[in-house]
Amino acid sequence: MLSLGPVLFPARVRDAEDALRPLVREHLGDREEAWAVLARRLDTYDGTAPELIRRAGARRRGRVEPPPHHSAFR
């Protein structure tokens, strides 16, 4: 679903990039393992993009956050 964002809302792409950039830097950075978790979950995660980024980063730091109500983590 996230991949449809630029197609459906092309005028908002820059806003989305600006909003997500700090989260990506903080939670994923240059850690390949965190990016791998993000890539695996991207197509099936039914939460928000910020939630997914935070969870992908947390899993690879050794802390696993409690699962939210999203089906991808049940």
C-alpha positions as CSV (number, residue, x, y, z in Angstrom):
1,M,0.0,0.0,0.0
2,L,2.8,2.4,0.8
3,S,4.1,2.1,-2.8
4,L,0.8,3.7,-4.0
5,G,1.5,6.9,-2.1
6,P,3.5,8.7,-4.9
7,V,1.0,7.6,-7.5
8,L,-2.1,8.6,-5.6
9,F,-0.7,11.7,-3.9
10,P,2.2,13.0,-6.0
11,A,2.0,16.5,-4.5
12,R,2.6,15.1,-1.0
13,V,5.7,13.0,-1.7
14,R,8.1,15.7,-0.5
15,D,6.1,16.2,2.7
16,A,6.2,12.5,3.4
17,E,9.9,12.3,2.8
18,D,10.5,15.3,5.1
19,A,8.4,13.6,7.8
20,L,10.0,10.2,7.5
21,R,13.6,11.2,7.0
22,P,14.4,11.8,10.7
23,L,12.7,8.6,11.8
24,V,14.7,6.6,9.2
25,R,18.0,8.2,10.4
26,E,17.2,7.6,14.0
27,H,15.7,4.1,13.9
28,L,17.4,2.5,10.8
29,G,20.5,4.5,10.1
30,D,23.1,2.5,8.2
31,R,22.2,-0.8,9.9
32,E,21.6,-3.3,7.2
33,E,19.8,-5.7,9.5
34,A,17.2,-3.0,10.4
35,W,16.7,-2.2,6.7
36,A,16.2,-6.0,6.0
37,V,13.5,-6.1,8.6
38,L,11.8,-3.1,7.0
39,A,12.0,-4.7,3.6
40,R,10.5,-8.0,4.8
41,R,7.6,-6.2,6.5
42,L,6.9,-3.5,4.0
43,D,4.3,-5.3,1.8
44,T,2.4,-6.9,4.7
45,Y,2.4,-4.4,7.5
46,D,-1.0,-2.7,8.0
47,G,0.1,0.0,10.4
48,T,1.6,3.4,9.7
49,A,4.9,4.0,8.1
50,P,6.4,5.6,11.2
51,E,5.3,2.6,13.3
52,L,7.0,0.2,10.8
53,I,10.2,2.2,10.8
54,R,10.3,2.3,14.6
55,R,9.6,-1.4,14.9
56,A,12.2,-2.4,12.3
57,G,14.8,-0.4,14.1
58,A,13.8,-1.7,17.5
59,R,14.0,-5.4,16.5
60,R,17.6,-5.0,15.4
61,R,18.7,-3.2,18.5
62,G,17.9,-6.2,20.6
63,R,14.6,-4.7,22.0
64,V,11.4,-6.1,20.7
65,E,8.6,-3.8,21.4
66,P,5.3,-5.3,22.4
67,P,3.3,-6.3,19.4
68,P,0.7,-3.7,18.4
69,H,-2.8,-4.7,17.2
70,H,-1.5,-5.1,13.6
71,S,-1.8,-8.6,12.1
72,A,1.7,-8.6,10.7
73,F,3.1,-9.0,14.2
74,R,0.7,-11.6,15.6
